[in-house]
């Protein structure tokens, strides 16, 4: 197994921290963590499976999204991820979020 890591820095100072575990040239597991300029979580797009404990599974297992830990809107720690599973879709989401918040 090989691991690749990359960081993307956006105009607002936030970063996308990319970790991909590769097997046979294919991405087996991915961790795409979007953090603000202070390193606080904005969203985390993960694909590691939680097969051992159904309490942590989502409808899109193994793909799921973690909200910011400081979020007070809910006590859920994982949400289904139907559409933002690969890097291009996640980058598009971040671009649109920054555009909507007038940070681009």
Order of alpha helices (4+ residues) and beta strands (2+ residues): beta-beta-beta-beta-beta-beta-alpha
